[in-house]
Amino acid sequence: MIIAAFDVHYFQERRASAAAVLFHDYRDMEPAAEYTELLSGVADYVPGRFYRRELPCILALVGQFSELPDEMVIDGYVMLGDRPGLGQHLFETFHGKIPVIGVAKSKLAGVSGVEVFRGRSGRPLYITSAGVHIGQAAERIRAMHGDHRIPALLKRVDFLARLKAGQVVSDGSIRQ
């Protein structure tokens, strides 16, 4: 089984760095592989249309993989109430064949999700899903390695996206 977790960090005007970590089991301590990509021409943020900005970044990473993952984990929501969110659009992009689990750090009004408490944190993560039962999705995120609210591999993918963005200097070139 291959699971891919994604994160995207936006910086400068219309630029982003995207990262993915691949792993085999939700309890894995270390990623099996890591991918990053710098992207330009990223769509502007439009409330309620976040997927238009983030989905192309994720798909650019998937294009680097030697094979498609069996499941995907995103930083955000699958559904936004009764409207599709980033995760649902990603699920539909792959014709419903790859389950998507959304892990959001903040509660959005009118959006349901299963609250998952990890570590000693009193603040939940909000889990949503497509292609996998929401209860199973919540258990998978709860089982992820790490003692803190954010699972270790999700922290890792966030770190990689920010690190790649930090390699770009003010003139747009990449620091080696």
Backbone hydrogen bonds, N-H to C=O, Kabsch-Sander energy under -0.5 kcal/mol:
donor,donor_aa,acceptor,acceptor_aa,energy
3,I,23,F,-3.2
4,A,71,E,-2.2
5,A,21,V,-2.6
6,F,73,V,-2.4
7,D,19,A,-2.0
9,H,17,S,-3.0
11,F,15,R,-2.2
14,R,12,Q,-0.6
15,R,11,F,-1.2
15,R,12,Q,-0.7
16,A,39,L,-2.4
17,S,9,H,-2.7
18,A,37,E,-2.9
19,A,7,D,-2.7
20,A,35,Y,-2.4
21,V,5,A,-2.1
22,L,33,A,-2.7
23,F,3,I,-2.3
28,D,25,D,-2.1
32,A,22,L,-3.4
33,A,22,L,-1.3
35,Y,20,A,-2.6
37,E,18,A,-2.1
39,L,16,A,-3.2
41,G,14,R,-0.9
42,V,14,R,-2.2
49,R,46,V,-2.6
52,R,49,R,-1.6
53,R,50,F,-1.6
54,E,50,F,-2.1
55,L,51,Y,-2.4
58,I,54,E,-2.1
59,L,55,L,-2.6
60,A,56,P,-1.7
61,L,57,C,-1.3
62,V,58,I,-2.4
63,G,59,L,-1.8
64,Q,61,L,-2.3
65,F,61,L,-0.7
65,F,62,V,-1.2
70,D,2,I,-3.1
71,E,2,I,-1.4
72,M,99,P,-2.2
73,V,4,A,-2.8
74,I,101,I,-2.7
76,G,74,I,-1.1
76,G,103,V,-0.8
80,L,83,R,-3.6
81,G,79,M,-0.6
82,D,80,L,-0.5
83,R,80,L,-1.7
85,G,78,V,-2.4
87,G,77,Y,-2.0
88,Q,78,V,-1.7
89,H,85,G,-2.2
90,L,86,L,-2.4
91,F,87,G,-2.6
92,E,88,Q,-2.5
93,T,89,H,-1.9
94,F,90,L,-1.2
95,H,92,E,-2.0
96,G,91,F,-2.6
97,K,94,F,-2.0
100,V,130,A,-2.6
101,I,72,M,-2.7
102,G,128,T,-3.0
103,V,74,I,-2.2
104,A,102,G,-0.5
104,A,126,Y,-2.5
111,V,108,L,-1.9
112,S,110,G,-0.5
114,V,127,I,-2.4
116,V,125,L,-2.6
121,S,118,R,-1.4
125,L,116,V,-2.6
126,Y,104,A,-2.8
127,I,114,V,-2.8
127,I,125,L,-0.6
128,T,102,G,-1.8
130,A,100,V,-2.2
137,A,133,H,-2.5
138,A,134,I,-2.4
139,E,135,G,-2.0
140,R,136,Q,-2.3
141,I,137,A,-2.0
142,R,138,A,-2.6
143,A,139,E,-2.1
144,M,140,R,-0.5
144,M,141,I,-1.0
145,H,26,Y,-0.8
145,H,28,D,-0.5
152,A,145,H,-2.7
154,L,151,P,-0.5
155,K,151,P,-2.2
156,R,152,A,-2.2
157,V,153,L,-1.9
158,D,154,L,-1.7
159,F,155,K,-2.6
160,L,156,R,-2.5
161,A,157,V,-1.9
162,R,158,D,-2.2
163,L,159,F,-2.9
164,K,160,L,-2.4
165,A,161,A,-1.7
166,G,162,R,-2.1
167,Q,163,L,-0.8
167,Q,164,K,-0.9
168,V,165,A,-1.5
169,V,167,Q,-0.5
169,V,173,S,-2.6
172,G,169,V,-2.6
175,R,167,Q,-4.8
175,R,173,S,-0.5
